[in-house]
Amino acid sequence: MTDVHPAWLPPEAFRAIGSRRVLVHGDGPLAGTVRDEVARACARFGGSLCDGGEADLVLATSDHLPAHARAVLYGEEAGETGAAPGGDEAFPTGRRDRMTGTPDGDENFLVGRRGGVTVVAGEGAGLLYGLFHVVRLGERAFGADFPAERHRPAMRRRMLDHWDNVDVHPVMGQVERGYAGGSIFWADGGPRGDLDRVRAYGRLLAAAGVNAVAVNNVNVHATEARLLTDRLGDVAALAGALRPYGIRVHLSVTFAAPVVLGGLSTADPLDEDVRAWWAGATARVYEAIPDFGGYLVKADSEGQPGPFAYGRSHADGANLLAGALAPYGGVVHWRAFVYDHRQDWRDRSTDRARAAYDHFAPLDGEFAGNAILQVKHGPIDFQVREPVSPVIAAMPRTRLAVELQVTQEYTGQQRHVCYLAPMWREVLGFEPWGPGGRTVAGVAGELVAVSNAGDDPYWTGHPLAQANLYAFGRLAWDPGLGPAEILDEWIGLTFPDTADRLREPLHAIMDGSWETYERYTAPLGVGFMVRPGHHYGPDVDGYEYTPWGTYHFADRDGVGVDRTRATGTGCTGQYPEPWSEVYESAERCPDELLLFFHHVPYGHVLHSGKTVIQHIYDTHFAGAEEVAELRPVWDGLAGLVDPALHARVRELLDEQLRSAREWRDQINTYFFRKSGVPDAHGRRIH
């Protein structure tokens, strides 16, 4: 596909592999994918696929490892006897995958180098991930010897949710909150038909470590609902295109399917006819897609139907679908994004930030083993700064998936540079029970994100936004990776011929871009302040008097939401110690979250030593200035990247600067007029 940017898998990224003698040995479709990848690389760069003997690189499943390759990984004893000490531990057996015949969920691989030979051993998808690991290493994989290293994903499921519509929605279009063109999967009421593009997407995702994709919007409209029944063949075609890269397809379904598709009079999760309908529908899904991953459900949220209509709990609803999926090893992802979107703005006791905890914490332990509660990382809605959701610490007997948003709905909509890995790394490393305790990454078994990919030639609209998609997969595989380390990987893969000259300027542009975006938008964790509907650009009071529950309560005396137990909504009490006490206190609360938890005077002094009002002025001036400094850095890269890519980014940086200045002027002017407090530095505020 010459008209589509190769992202982090350009042909040149395979030069180190493709210029060598490579042995690929193993059975099954994923081993076949590895063989095909190596064959293409060797054809381009002069290497060769060999049958044995003098290979520079061996990629093999454990039962096909030649003796000399086993010696590289396990020592001389293994090479002489043919046994692999620790082999059972390295490749545990268990229920075997219906499609590949390999142990289900076995994505581990071993890699080592000795005596001039690099060896990768893995089962099924593990061998594929091992190949892409060698691609990331490049020439380093063939340098000095290194002992065998075991690699295994931290998260069992690393999943992207596509908010793609089959029919074009009159408001949200082909992709809800999509900022990269149309859908890769759907167009104008039916399948897009370009399965080559789907396969290329699957290849990119596998190279980043993603292993699951939900192919339609969580807001399931009439046409999308039929993907479960008479349009199931369209889903099966997508599953077939993604399967060679170890990616399982999941489907968003409407809770009301028995009514809207099955003709029943009810969707009550405790009704036997409803249970039978879901069992039959699910059996037909697995007949068509034997490795189907499962269902994704948004229920009783923003108008979507759910179990509340029948007086049932969300556990009842989730367990209904979990029961239908259990015989096939499938799972249901049940979103915890449930809140009152018709609240009275006058009523300060109703708090959207409390809602998920209030709905779900009492249900801990009631969900089936294959029901996964999918929790947004913060308690509101993917804002540039939020505390970690209290639900994550509140449900120890429930399987949890933490949900991120790669598509930049509230972080610049892929018109602004905003590298999100630092935010996500902060979330995943947060310790809900205090220093030394378990982290969010240790609590959650899965990481899920809303995809930012579309049919744009650069996949993500903004070429630099590719780094967010790549970083999601890498952090889901290893939450301990550093954001700068991941960005280095992405630069090295995406620009292999000029990476050495691009690294420093791209880090200068991207490393601090999340904090830059935060500086010129909503301050100190208060959130939103965006234009209603499309959510792009500033509108300080846009949501202040709406039923959506996203307020800042700015008045002449102060700003922020009182969520304390003492005088506010009590949200601080949803957190375990020590955070419940830290957040309760305006003096101890971290500055960046102060206005999320407290309504304070404009003269309140932050830990930084500045007053709240002066912080607002200073950060908004600084943020706009930081964006202005990006343009000359990018201009200096002309000639080091493709001219069309350079022009696209240059144009988007112009828009980012315009928007940042608009944010600066509207926020500063609003708070100057509210507070009457002038800027201490005498800068112009309108």
C-alpha positions as CSV (number, residue, x, y, z in Angstrom):
1,M,0.0,0.0,0.0
2,T,2.2,2.8,-1.3
3,D,-0.4,5.5,-0.4
4,V,-0.4,4.7,3.3
5,H,2.4,5.6,5.7
6,P,4.2,2.6,7.1
7,A,4.3,4.1,10.6
8,W,6.7,2.1,12.8
9,L,7.1,-0.8,10.3
10,P,8.8,0.7,7.3
11,P,10.8,-1.9,5.2
12,E,14.1,-0.3,6.4
13,A,13.2,-1.3,10.0
14,F,13.8,-5.0,8.9
15,R,17.2,-4.4,7.4
16,A,19.1,-6.1,10.3
17,I,17.0,-9.2,9.9
18,G,16.7,-9.1,6.2
19,S,20.4,-9.0,5.5
20,R,21.1,-12.2,7.4
21,R,20.6,-16.0,7.2
22,V,17.5,-16.8,9.1
23,L,15.9,-20.1,10.2
24,V,12.2,-20.1,10.9
25,H,11.0,-23.4,12.3
26,G,7.5,-24.1,13.6
27,D,4.0,-25.1,12.8
28,G,0.8,-23.1,12.8
29,P,-0.5,-19.9,11.2
30,L,1.4,-17.5,13.4
31,A,4.7,-19.3,12.6
32,G,3.7,-18.9,9.0
33,T,3.3,-15.1,9.5
34,V,6.8,-15.0,11.0
35,R,8.1,-16.9,8.0
36,D,6.4,-14.5,5.6
37,E,7.7,-11.5,7.4
38,V,11.3,-12.8,7.3
39,A,11.0,-13.9,3.6
40,R,10.0,-10.4,2.6
41,A,12.8,-8.8,4.5
42,C,15.4,-11.2,3.1
43,A,14.2,-10.6,-0.5
44,R,14.6,-6.9,0.0
45,F,18.0,-6.8,1.8
46,G,19.8,-9.8,0.4
47,G,19.6,-12.3,3.3
48,S,18.1,-15.8,3.0
49,L,15.8,-18.2,4.7
50,C,17.8,-21.3,5.4
51,D,16.8,-24.8,6.4
52,G,19.4,-25.2,9.2
53,G,23.1,-25.1,9.8
54,E,24.8,-21.7,9.6
55,A,21.9,-19.4,10.6
56,D,22.5,-16.0,12.1
57,L,19.0,-15.9,13.6
58,V,16.8,-18.8,14.6
59,L,13.1,-18.2,15.2
60,A,11.4,-21.4,16.4
61,T,8.8,-22.9,18.6
62,S,10.1,-24.8,21.5
63,D,9.5,-28.3,20.0
64,H,11.3,-27.3,16.8
65,L,14.4,-25.7,18.3
66,P,17.6,-27.2,16.8
67,A,20.1,-28.5,19.3
68,H,22.6,-25.6,18.8
69,A,19.7,-23.1,19.3
70,R,18.7,-24.8,22.5
71,A,22.2,-24.5,23.7
72,V,22.1,-20.7,23.2
73,L,19.0,-20.4,25.4
74,Y,19.5,-23.2,27.9
75,G,23.2,-24.0,28.0
76,E,25.4,-26.8,26.7
77,E,23.5,-29.5,28.6
78,A,20.3,-28.7,26.6
79,G,22.3,-28.8,23.4
80,E,23.7,-32.2,24.1
81,T,20.6,-33.9,25.5
82,G,17.9,-32.1,23.5
83,A,16.1,-31.3,26.7
84,A,15.4,-27.7,27.7
85,P,15.9,-27.1,31.4
86,G,13.1,-24.9,32.6
87,G,11.3,-25.4,29.3
88,D,8.0,-26.2,31.0
89,E,8.3,-23.0,33.0
90,A,9.2,-21.0,29.9
91,F,6.2,-22.3,27.9
92,P,3.5,-23.4,30.3
93,T,0.8,-25.7,29.0
94,G,-2.9,-25.3,29.5
95,R,-6.1,-25.0,27.6
96,R,-5.1,-24.9,24.0
97,D,-6.1,-22.2,21.5
98,R,-8.9,-23.3,19.2
99,M,-7.2,-21.8,16.1
100,T,-3.5,-22.2,16.6
101,G,-3.3,-25.3,18.7
102,T,-0.9,-23.5,21.1
103,P,-1.5,-22.9,24.8
104,D,-4.2,-20.3,25.2
105,G,-2.8,-16.9,26.2
106,D,0.8,-18.1,25.8
107,E,2.5,-15.0,24.4
108,N,5.9,-15.4,26.1
109,F,9.2,-15.7,24.3
110,L,12.8,-16.2,25.0
111,V,15.6,-14.5,23.3
112,G,19.4,-14.8,23.6
113,R,22.6,-14.6,21.7
114,R,25.7,-16.8,21.8
115,G,28.5,-17.8,19.5
116,G,27.3,-15.6,16.7
117,V,23.7,-16.9,16.7
118,T,20.6,-15.0,18.0
119,V,17.7,-17.3,19.0
120,V,14.1,-16.6,19.6
121,A,11.8,-19.3,21.0
122,G,8.1,-18.9,21.6
123,E,4.7,-20.6,21.1
124,G,2.1,-19.1,18.8
125,A,1.9,-15.4,19.2
126,G,5.0,-15.5,21.4
127,L,7.1,-16.2,18.3
128,L,5.6,-13.3,16.5
129,Y,6.2,-11.0,19.4
130,G,9.8,-12.3,19.5
131,L,10.3,-11.4,15.9
132,F,9.1,-7.8,16.4
133,H,11.4,-7.6,19.5
134,V,14.3,-8.4,17.2
135,V,13.1,-5.7,14.8
136,R,13.1,-3.2,17.6
137,L,16.6,-4.2,18.6
138,G,17.9,-3.9,15.0
139,E,21.7,-4.4,14.8
140,R,21.9,-4.6,18.6
141,A,20.3,-8.1,18.3
142,F,23.4,-9.3,16.4
143,G,26.2,-7.6,18.4
144,A,27.6,-8.8,21.7
145,D,26.4,-12.1,23.2
146,F,23.7,-11.8,25.9
147,P,22.1,-14.5,28.0
148,A,18.6,-15.7,27.4
149,E,15.9,-13.2,28.5
150,R,12.3,-14.1,29.1
151,H,9.7,-11.7,27.9
152,R,6.0,-11.9,28.9
153,P,3.2,-9.4,28.8
154,A,2.1,-7.8,32.0
155,M,-1.5,-7.6,30.8
156,R,-3.3,-10.6,29.5
157,R,-5.5,-8.6,27.1
158,R,-4.2,-5.4,25.4
159,M,-7.2,-4.2,23.6
160,L,-8.3,-1.3,21.4
161,D,-11.9,-0.2,21.2
162,H,-12.9,1.4,17.9
163,W,-15.8,3.8,18.2
164,D,-16.5,3.1,14.5
165,N,-20.0,3.2,13.1
166,V,-21.1,1.1,10.1
167,D,-23.7,3.7,9.1
168,V,-22.5,7.3,9.1
169,H,-24.0,8.9,12.2
170,P,-25.7,12.3,11.6
171,V,-23.7,13.9,14.4
172,M,-20.7,11.7,15.1
173,G,-20.0,10.6,11.5
174,Q,-18.3,7.4,10.5
175,V,-16.1,7.4,13.6
176,E,-17.3,8.8,16.9
177,R,-14.5,11.0,18.4
178,G,-12.4,10.1,15.4
179,Y,-9.8,12.5,14.3
180,A,-8.0,10.5,11.6
181,G,-10.5,10.2,8.8
182,G,-13.0,7.4,8.2
183,S,-13.1,3.9,9.6
184,I,-10.6,1.3,8.5
185,F,-13.4,-1.3,8.8
186,W,-16.7,0.3,7.7
187,A,-17.9,2.8,5.1
188,D,-21.3,4.1,4.2
189,G,-23.4,1.4,5.8
190,G,-21.3,-1.7,5.0
191,P,-17.8,-3.2,5.2
192,R,-15.1,-1.0,3.7
193,G,-13.8,-4.0,1.8
194,D,-10.1,-3.0,2.0
195,L,-8.9,-6.0,3.9
196,D,-5.3,-5.2,2.9
197,R,-5.6,-2.1,5.0
198,V,-7.0,-4.1,7.9
199,R,-4.2,-6.6,7.7
200,A,-1.6,-3.8,7.7
201,Y,-3.3,-2.4,10.8
202,G,-3.2,-5.7,12.5
203,R,0.5,-6.0,11.7
204,L,1.2,-2.5,13.3
205,L,-0.8,-3.5,16.4
206,A,1.0,-6.8,16.8
207,A,4.4,-5.0,16.5
208,A,3.3,-2.8,19.4
209,G,1.9,-5.7,21.5
210,V,-1.9,-5.3,21.0
211,N,-3.8,-8.6,20.9
212,A,-7.5,-7.6,20.7
213,V,-9.7,-5.2,18.9
214,A,-13.4,-4.3,19.3
215,V,-14.5,-3.3,15.8
216,N,-17.5,-1.1,16.4
217,N,-18.8,1.7,18.5
218,V,-19.8,1.2,22.2
219,N,-22.8,3.3,21.3
220,V,-24.5,0.6,19.3
221,H,-26.9,2.0,16.7
222,A,-29.5,0.1,14.6
223,T,-27.2,-1.1,11.8
224,E,-24.3,-1.9,14.2
225,A,-26.6,-4.1,16.3
226,R,-27.0,-6.4,13.4
227,L,-23.4,-7.3,13.3
228,L,-24.3,-9.8,16.0
229,T,-26.7,-11.6,13.7
230,D,-27.3,-11.3,9.9
231,R,-24.2,-9.1,9.4
232,L,-21.9,-11.5,11.3
233,G,-20.1,-12.4,8.1
234,D,-18.7,-8.9,8.0
235,V,-17.2,-9.4,11.4
236,A,-15.8,-12.8,10.4
237,A,-14.0,-11.2,7.5
238,L,-12.3,-8.7,9.8
239,A,-11.4,-11.5,12.1
240,G,-9.8,-13.4,9.3
241,A,-7.7,-10.4,8.3
242,L,-6.5,-9.8,11.8
243,R,-5.9,-13.5,12.8
244,P,-2.5,-13.9,11.2
245,Y,-1.1,-11.3,13.6
246,G,-2.6,-12.8,16.8
247,I,-5.4,-10.3,17.2
248,R,-8.8,-11.4,18.3
249,V,-12.0,-9.6,17.3
250,H,-14.5,-8.4,19.9
251,L,-17.9,-6.9,19.2
252,S,-19.8,-4.1,20.9
253,V,-23.4,-5.3,21.4
254,T,-26.6,-3.6,22.6
255,F,-28.0,-4.9,25.9
256,A,-31.4,-4.7,24.2
257,A,-30.5,-7.2,21.4
258,P,-33.1,-9.8,22.4
259,V,-35.8,-7.1,21.8
260,V,-34.4,-5.3,18.8
261,L,-33.0,-8.4,17.0
262,G,-34.8,-11.3,18.6
263,G,-38.3,-10.1,18.8
264,L,-38.7,-10.8,22.5
265,S,-40.7,-8.5,24.7
266,T,-38.0,-8.1,27.3
267,A,-34.2,-8.0,27.7
268,D,-34.5,-8.8,31.5
269,P,-31.2,-10.6,32.3
270,L,-33.0,-13.0,34.6
271,D,-35.6,-14.1,32.1
272,E,-35.0,-17.6,30.8
273,D,-36.0,-16.8,27.2
274,V,-33.5,-13.9,27.2
275,R,-30.8,-16.2,28.4
276,A,-31.7,-18.7,25.8
277,W,-31.6,-16.1,23.1
278,W,-28.1,-14.9,24.1
279,A,-26.9,-18.5,24.3
280,G,-28.1,-19.2,20.7
281,A,-26.7,-16.0,19.3
282,T,-23.4,-16.5,20.9
283,A,-23.2,-20.1,19.6
284,R,-23.7,-18.8,16.1
285,V,-20.9,-16.2,16.6
286,Y,-18.4,-18.9,17.5
287,E,-19.5,-21.1,14.6
288,A,-18.5,-18.2,12.3
289,I,-15.5,-17.0,14.4
290,P,-14.0,-19.8,16.5
291,D,-11.4,-17.5,18.1
292,F,-13.9,-14.7,18.8
293,G,-12.9,-12.7,21.9
294,G,-16.2,-11.6,23.4
295,Y,-18.6,-8.7,23.9
296,L,-18.2,-5.1,24.9
297,V,-21.2,-3.4,26.5
298,K,-22.1,0.2,27.4
299,A,-25.3,-0.1,29.4
300,D,-27.4,2.4,31.3
301,S,-25.1,5.2,30.2
302,E,-25.9,8.2,28.1
303,G,-29.1,6.7,26.7
304,Q,-27.9,3.2,26.1
305,P,-30.3,0.5,27.4
306,G,-29.3,-1.6,30.4
307,P,-30.5,-3.8,33.3
308,F,-31.8,-0.8,35.3
309,A,-34.9,-0.9,33.1
310,Y,-35.8,-4.2,34.7
311,G,-34.8,-3.4,38.2
312,R,-31.6,-5.5,37.9
313,S,-28.0,-4.7,38.7
314,H,-25.0,-4.3,36.4
315,A,-23.7,-7.6,37.8
316,D,-26.9,-9.3,36.6
317,G,-26.5,-7.8,33.2
318,A,-22.8,-8.6,32.8
319,N,-23.3,-12.2,34.1
320,L,-26.0,-12.8,31.5
321,L,-23.6,-12.3,28.7
322,A,-20.7,-13.9,30.6
323,G,-22.8,-17.1,30.9
324,A,-23.4,-17.2,27.2
325,L,-19.7,-16.7,26.4
326,A,-18.3,-19.0,29.1
327,P,-18.5,-22.3,27.1
328,Y,-16.3,-20.8,24.4
329,G,-13.7,-19.1,26.6
330,G,-15.0,-15.7,25.7
331,V,-15.2,-12.6,28.0
332,V,-17.6,-9.7,28.4
333,H,-16.1,-6.2,28.9
334,W,-18.7,-4.2,30.9
335,R,-18.0,-0.5,31.0
336,A,-18.3,1.3,34.3
337,F,-19.0,4.6,32.6
338,V,-22.4,5.0,34.2
339,Y,-23.7,8.3,35.5
340,D,-26.7,10.7,35.5
341,H,-26.4,12.8,32.4
342,R,-29.6,14.6,33.2
343,Q,-28.6,16.1,36.5
344,D,-29.7,19.5,37.8
345,W,-26.7,21.8,37.8
346,R,-28.2,23.6,40.8
347,D,-27.8,20.5,42.9
348,R,-24.3,20.4,44.1
349,S,-24.8,17.1,45.9
350,T,-24.9,15.2,42.6
351,D,-21.4,14.5,41.5
352,R,-20.5,12.8,38.2
353,A,-17.1,11.9,39.7
354,R,-18.7,9.7,42.3
355,A,-21.0,7.8,40.0
356,A,-18.9,4.8,38.9
357,Y,-17.9,4.0,42.4
358,D,-21.4,4.4,43.8
359,H,-22.8,2.1,41.1
360,F,-20.2,-0.6,41.1
361,A,-18.3,-0.8,44.4
362,P,-21.3,-2.4,46.2
363,L,-21.3,-5.2,43.5
364,D,-17.7,-6.4,44.1
365,G,-17.6,-10.1,44.1
366,E,-20.9,-10.5,42.3
367,F,-19.4,-10.6,38.7
368,A,-18.7,-13.8,36.9
369,G,-15.1,-14.9,36.4
370,N,-15.2,-14.0,32.7
371,A,-16.9,-10.6,33.2
372,I,-14.4,-7.8,33.1
373,L,-15.3,-4.4,34.5
374,Q,-13.8,-1.8,32.2
375,V,-13.0,1.4,34.2
376,K,-11.9,4.7,32.8
377,H,-8.6,5.7,34.4
378,G,-10.1,8.8,36.0
379,P,-13.5,9.3,37.5
380,I,-14.7,11.9,34.9
381,D,-13.9,11.4,31.2
382,F,-10.4,11.3,29.9
383,Q,-9.5,14.8,31.0
384,V,-5.9,16.1,30.6
385,R,-5.6,15.8,34.4
386,E,-7.7,13.6,36.7
387,P,-7.0,11.6,39.8
388,V,-7.0,7.8,39.3
389,S,-10.5,6.4,39.5
390,P,-11.4,5.2,43.0
391,V,-13.1,2.1,41.5
392,I,-9.7,0.6,40.7
393,A,-9.0,0.1,44.4
394,A,-12.5,-0.7,45.5
395,M,-13.1,-4.0,43.7
396,P,-10.5,-6.6,44.7
397,R,-12.8,-9.5,43.9
398,T,-13.7,-8.3,40.4
399,R,-11.6,-8.6,37.2
400,L,-10.7,-5.1,36.1
401,A,-9.6,-3.5,32.8
402,V,-8.3,0.1,32.9
403,E,-9.5,2.1,30.0
404,L,-7.4,4.9,28.4
405,Q,-8.2,7.1,25.4
406,V,-5.6,7.2,22.7
407,T,-7.8,9.3,20.4
408,Q,-7.2,12.8,21.8
409,E,-10.8,13.9,22.4
410,Y,-9.8,16.2,25.2
411,T,-6.1,16.5,24.5
412,G,-6.0,18.3,21.2
413,Q,-7.9,15.9,18.9
414,Q,-4.7,15.0,17.0
415,R,-4.4,18.5,15.8
416,H,-2.0,19.2,18.8
417,V,1.2,17.4,19.7
418,C,0.3,15.7,23.0
419,Y,2.4,12.6,23.7
420,L,0.3,10.8,26.3
421,A,2.7,8.1,27.5
422,P,3.8,10.2,30.5
423,M,0.2,10.5,31.6
424,W,-0.5,6.8,31.2
425,R,2.8,5.9,32.9
426,E,1.8,8.1,35.8
427,V,-1.6,6.4,36.0
428,L,-0.3,2.9,35.8
429,G,2.4,3.6,38.4
430,F,0.0,5.2,40.9
431,E,-0.2,3.3,44.2
432,P,-3.8,3.5,45.5
433,W,-2.8,2.3,49.0
434,G,0.2,4.6,49.3
435,P,3.9,4.3,48.7
436,G,5.2,0.7,48.5
437,G,1.8,-0.7,47.8
438,R,0.4,-2.3,44.6
439,T,0.2,-0.1,41.6
440,V,-2.7,0.4,39.2
441,A,-0.9,-1.8,36.7
442,G,-0.6,-4.5,39.4
443,V,-4.3,-4.3,40.2
444,A,-5.6,-4.4,36.6
445,G,-5.3,-7.5,34.5
446,E,-6.0,-5.7,31.3
447,L,-5.4,-2.4,29.5
448,V,-7.9,-1.1,27.0
449,A,-8.0,2.1,25.0
450,V,-10.1,3.9,22.5
451,S,-8.2,3.8,19.2
452,N,-7.0,6.9,17.4
453,A,-6.5,5.2,14.0
454,G,-8.5,5.8,10.8
455,D,-8.2,5.8,7.1
456,D,-6.0,8.9,7.0
457,P,-2.8,8.2,5.1
458,Y,-0.8,8.7,8.3
459,W,-3.2,6.4,10.2
460,T,-3.7,9.0,13.1
461,G,-4.2,12.4,11.4
462,H,-1.2,14.0,13.1
463,P,1.8,11.9,12.1
464,L,3.3,12.4,15.6
465,A,0.1,11.0,17.2
466,Q,1.3,7.6,15.9
467,A,3.6,7.6,18.9
468,N,0.5,7.4,21.2
469,L,-0.9,4.3,19.5
470,Y,2.5,2.7,19.7
471,A,3.0,3.7,23.3
472,F,-0.3,2.2,24.4
473,G,0.7,-1.2,23.1
474,R,4.2,-1.1,24.7
475,L,2.9,0.1,28.1
476,A,0.2,-2.6,28.0
477,W,3.0,-5.1,27.5
478,D,5.3,-3.6,30.0
479,P,4.0,-0.8,32.3
480,G,7.5,-0.2,33.6
481,L,8.8,1.2,30.4
482,G,9.7,4.8,30.5
483,P,7.9,7.2,28.1
484,A,11.2,8.5,26.7
485,E,12.4,5.0,26.1
486,I,9.2,4.2,24.2
487,L,9.5,7.4,22.2
488,D,13.1,6.4,21.3
489,E,11.8,3.0,20.0
490,W,9.1,4.7,17.9
491,I,11.6,7.2,16.5
492,G,14.1,4.5,15.7
493,L,11.5,2.3,13.9
494,T,9.6,5.1,12.1
495,F,12.6,7.0,10.9
496,P,15.4,4.3,10.7
497,D,17.6,6.2,8.3
498,T,17.6,9.5,10.1
499,A,16.8,8.5,13.7
500,D,20.2,9.6,15.1
501,R,19.6,13.2,13.9
502,L,15.9,13.2,14.8
503,R,16.0,11.9,18.4
504,E,17.0,15.1,20.1
505,P,14.6,17.5,18.3
506,L,11.7,15.0,18.5
507,H,12.2,14.5,22.2
508,A,12.3,18.3,22.6
509,I,8.9,18.6,20.8
510,M,7.2,15.6,22.4
511,D,8.6,14.7,25.8
512,G,6.8,17.6,27.7
513,S,3.9,18.1,25.3
514,W,1.3,16.6,27.6
515,E,2.3,19.1,30.4
516,T,2.4,21.9,27.8
517,Y,-1.1,21.1,26.7
518,E,-2.2,21.1,30.4
519,R,-0.7,24.5,30.9
520,Y,-2.7,26.3,28.2
521,T,-6.0,24.5,28.9
522,A,-8.0,23.7,32.0
523,P,-6.0,24.4,35.2
524,L,-5.2,22.4,38.4
525,G,-7.4,19.4,37.5
526,V,-10.7,21.3,37.1
527,G,-11.3,19.8,33.7
528,F,-13.5,20.3,30.7
529,M,-13.9,24.0,29.9
530,V,-14.3,22.9,26.3
531,R,-16.8,23.7,23.6
532,P,-19.8,21.5,24.1
533,G,-20.5,18.8,21.5
534,H,-17.3,18.6,19.5
535,H,-15.0,19.3,22.6
536,Y,-12.4,21.3,20.7
537,G,-11.2,24.7,21.8
538,P,-12.0,26.7,24.9
539,D,-15.4,27.5,26.4
540,V,-15.0,28.1,30.1
541,D,-18.7,28.1,30.9
542,G,-19.7,25.7,28.1
543,Y,-20.8,22.9,30.5
544,E,-21.3,25.0,33.6
545,Y,-25.1,25.0,33.4
546,T,-25.8,21.8,31.5
547,P,-27.1,18.4,32.7
548,W,-23.8,16.6,32.0
549,G,-22.4,17.2,35.4
550,T,-19.0,18.8,34.5
551,Y,-18.7,22.0,36.5
552,H,-16.0,24.4,37.9
553,F,-18.2,26.7,40.1
554,A,-16.1,29.7,39.5
555,D,-17.4,32.9,41.2
556,R,-16.0,36.2,42.3
557,D,-14.3,34.6,45.3
558,G,-12.8,31.3,44.0
559,V,-13.0,28.3,41.8
560,G,-13.1,24.5,42.0
561,V,-15.4,21.6,43.1
562,D,-15.8,20.8,46.7
563,R,-15.6,17.0,46.8
564,T,-14.5,16.7,50.5
565,R,-16.3,14.7,53.1
566,A,-16.5,17.6,55.4
567,T,-18.4,20.1,53.2
568,G,-18.7,18.7,49.7
569,T,-19.9,15.6,47.8
570,G,-17.7,13.1,49.7
571,C,-15.8,11.9,46.7
572,T,-12.6,11.9,48.8
573,G,-14.0,9.2,51.0
574,Q,-14.1,6.8,48.1
575,Y,-10.3,6.5,48.1
576,P,-8.4,4.3,50.6
577,E,-5.9,5.7,53.0
578,P,-3.7,7.6,52.7
579,W,-5.2,9.3,49.6
580,S,-8.6,9.9,51.2
581,E,-6.9,12.2,53.8
582,V,-4.5,13.7,51.3
583,Y,-7.3,14.7,48.9
584,E,-9.5,15.8,51.8
585,S,-7.0,18.5,52.8
586,A,-6.6,21.6,50.6
587,E,-3.1,22.0,52.2
588,R,-2.0,18.4,51.4
589,C,-3.8,17.9,48.1
590,P,-1.3,17.9,45.1
591,D,-1.4,21.2,43.3
592,E,-2.3,19.6,40.0
593,L,-5.6,18.2,41.5
594,L,-6.5,21.0,43.8
595,L,-9.5,22.3,41.9
596,F,-10.8,18.8,41.3
597,F,-11.2,18.3,45.0
598,H,-11.6,21.8,46.4
599,H,-13.3,25.1,45.9
600,V,-10.6,27.6,47.0
601,P,-10.1,31.4,46.9
602,Y,-8.1,32.9,44.1
603,G,-5.5,33.9,46.7
604,H,-5.0,30.3,47.9
605,V,-1.3,29.6,47.9
606,L,-0.1,26.5,46.2
607,H,2.8,24.3,47.1
608,S,4.7,26.1,44.4
609,G,4.4,29.4,46.3
610,K,2.1,31.0,43.8
611,T,-1.5,31.9,44.3
612,V,-4.1,30.0,42.3
613,I,-4.9,33.1,40.1
614,Q,-1.3,33.8,39.4
615,H,-0.7,30.1,38.5
616,I,-3.6,30.3,36.0
617,Y,-2.0,33.4,34.4
618,D,1.5,32.1,34.4
619,T,0.8,28.6,33.0
620,H,-1.4,29.9,30.2
621,F,1.2,32.4,29.1
622,A,3.9,29.8,29.4
623,G,2.0,27.1,27.6
624,A,1.3,29.3,24.5
625,E,5.0,30.3,24.5
626,E,6.1,26.7,24.6
627,V,4.0,25.9,21.6
628,A,5.5,28.8,19.7
629,E,8.9,27.3,20.4
630,L,8.0,24.0,18.6
631,R,7.7,25.5,15.1
632,P,11.4,26.4,14.6
633,V,12.5,23.1,16.0
634,W,10.3,21.3,13.5
635,D,11.3,23.6,10.6
636,G,14.9,22.5,11.3
637,L,14.0,18.9,10.4
638,A,13.1,19.7,6.8
639,G,15.1,17.2,4.7
640,L,15.3,14.6,7.5
641,V,11.7,13.4,7.0
642,D,9.4,12.9,4.0
643,P,8.4,16.4,2.6
644,A,4.7,15.5,2.7
645,L,4.9,14.4,6.4
646,H,6.9,17.5,7.2
647,A,4.3,19.8,5.6
648,R,1.4,18.0,7.5
649,V,3.1,18.5,10.9
650,R,4.0,22.1,10.0
651,E,0.4,22.9,9.2
652,L,-0.8,21.3,12.4
653,L,1.7,23.2,14.5
654,D,0.3,26.4,13.1
655,E,-3.2,25.3,14.2
656,Q,-1.9,24.3,17.6
657,L,-0.3,27.7,18.2
658,R,-3.5,29.5,17.1
659,S,-5.6,27.3,19.5
660,A,-3.1,27.6,22.4
661,R,-3.2,31.4,22.1
662,E,-7.0,31.3,22.1
663,W,-7.0,29.1,25.2
664,R,-4.6,31.5,26.9
665,D,-6.6,34.6,26.2
666,Q,-10.0,33.1,27.0
667,I,-9.0,31.4,30.2
668,N,-7.0,34.4,31.5
669,T,-9.6,36.9,30.5
670,Y,-12.4,34.9,32.1
671,F,-10.6,34.6,35.5
672,F,-9.4,38.2,35.4
673,R,-13.0,39.3,35.0
674,K,-14.3,36.9,37.6
675,S,-11.6,37.7,40.2
676,G,-10.6,41.3,39.5
677,V,-7.0,40.3,40.4
678,P,-4.5,41.7,37.9
679,D,-1.5,39.7,36.5
680,A,1.5,40.4,38.8
681,H,3.7,40.8,35.7
682,G,1.5,43.2,33.9
683,R,1.0,41.2,30.8
684,R,-2.0,42.0,28.6
685,I,-5.2,40.3,29.5
686,H,-8.2,41.3,27.5
